[in-house]
Structure formats: C-alpha cells, structure tokens
Amino acid sequence: MTEEAPRVREVLLVAHTGASDKLNMAAAAAQRLSDGGLTVRVMSTGDPAPVARHEILGRFPRYGHTTEAAKGVDLVLVLGGDGTFLRAADIAHAQDVPVLGVNMGHIGFLAEWEQESLEEALDRVIAGDYRIENRMTLSITARDNDGRVLGTGWALNECSVENLNRQGVLDTILEVDQRPVSSFGCDGVLVSTPTGSTAYAFSAGGPILWPELASILVVPSNAHTLFARPLVVSPDSTVAVETNPQTSPATAVMDGFRQIHMPPGARVEIRRGPQDVRWVRLDTEPFTDRLVQKFRLPVTGWRGPRR
C-alpha cells in the first residue's frame, strides 16, 4: 500500500553522533532543512553532550530516545546505519509518522538513499517529493510457564529468541497456529518480517523475501536436529517458541535492542503487528536492484529479455 506524502512542516532529525564527521553532516542537514522553511528538532543516539555543544545543532530543540521526540512531527529523518534506523523507527512507530533513512553506515539495507545523495534527499523532503509505503511489523508477547505475561513488544525486523547459556543449547519447541512443528536444541530461533529477512535471519541461513510480501519467516539458529529448515508462513499465522522448563533461561530480543527476559519454561507468541511502519520512498528502484547493489552481486553478462 502506497500513500501520497503530506506537506512536511516539522522534522525529527535522528543522527549517529559518535564521530565528528557524522556530527557535522547532521548539522549541515539540520541547517538545510531549516533554511528550507521546516521546523527541526534533533535526537541524538548516544551521548547528548556533543550535540548540545555543537554551534549549529545546539540551536535546535534536542530530545533523547523517548516517544515524545516524534510527537507532532510530520517525518522522522535518520542519518546512520541500520541500528540507528531501527531505533528511530521505534520512535516513529510510536507516533505513527513516516520514517526516512539515509545510510551513513556500511550495507545499510534499511536506508532509502546513500550518503552521497543526502543533499538531494533533503531537497526532496523540503519539497514533499516522496511517497510512503507500509511495512509489516511483528507483535510479540512473552509468557512464563504459568501463562502470566512477562512482557510485550513489537519488531520491524525480527524477534530473536536467544539462549543465555553459551555453554549449552536451548531446548525449544516450535509451534505454528497452535500446533507443534518440531522440537530441537539450538542457539535460538529467529522470527522475521520480509523487511528483516536481509538482516539477522539472512545471516542465520534464511531466504531473502521481497518486502512487498506479507509473510512471516522462521529460522532456527544452529539447531541440533535433522529438520531445521527455514519456514515461510502466512501473515495471519501465530508462531510460538516454547522453552523446556529444564533448559537454560533465554531472552526475546526485538530489533536488536528491546528485550524481554525469559525464565526456563517461558513461551513467546509472535504474530503480525496491528500497525505497520510508514516507510518513506524517494525513488521507484525495484528491490532487485537494491539487492544487487547492497550485496554487490555479480550480474556481468546479463542480456535481459529479447524484444
């Protein structure tokens, strides 16, 4: 689903400010947006002191990682890698506002554009020349052995159920739609969206899913069993991972930074989230081209269809 972009009046600029060059890029971006007639507020991803001391960034309202940071803004603009983007998406999702990423890191699969195109991206934001896509999310509920809720959360990329005891395996049972699929010892189980299929799930041996798909990806991590293949299930399914009461404690990690502790015998239930992330697109480049570019895939010799 794609929607037209509203006219932007206020932007939350989220910047990775751990290095002076990134700090100066964020300052230049904030100044360009302000000169273009937009109201700018700034959220730092780490120590707020360098932002406060900066001669340009220090003039803008500053926020920490709270949901109030994006309240009332029209767009969240992220300058950084995938980790910075996921933290910013957490804020944007809480206020249901669009989020745009410009990659300042390495692969940066979640970013829409690269650092060398930053100025054009800023001009497009100022002009309102972009569109918005919806990306599906996951809703997560963890329960203890007696069924009591331990915590809830959400994820744009994945929920990773991870073993806390690195000297042994985590004994788990995988369930889909309230029916058992398989039990195995493992390092963990990844449950991912199509957006997250190029992240942790891909590193664990899962397939890449085109983001237009609506589906849930399940990938066991280092499972000790003959059947530990990735599964792609319906977006209407509920995936659950139960841990054996005699196994070690675990943790459910959402997008790499939100966690719910799981004592032995706990259960995590994962289903499609009720609210998508509103994802800003600046071009019409197909996902295939993005995949080739990001992974530097060899395509020399391709001739294409005959016309």
DAZIUR-V851441 format. One record per helix or strand of 2 or more residues. SS is the DSSP state (alpha for helix, beta for strand). FROM is the first residue (numbers start at 1). LEN is the number of residues. Records with the same first field share a line. If there is no record, write none. Layout:
# DAZIUR-V851441
SS: FROM-LEN / FROM-LEN
This chain:
# DAZIUR-V851441
beta: 2-3 / 10-6 / 39-6 / 61-3 / 75-6 / 98-6 / 113-2 / 131-5 / 138-6 / 149-7 / 158-6 / 170-7 / 179-8 / 188-5 / 215-7 / 231-4 / 239-5 / 250-5 / 258-5 / 267-6 / 277-5
alpha: 20-16 / 49-5 / 57-3 / 67-4 / 82-14 / 115-13 / 195-4 / 200-4 / 287-9
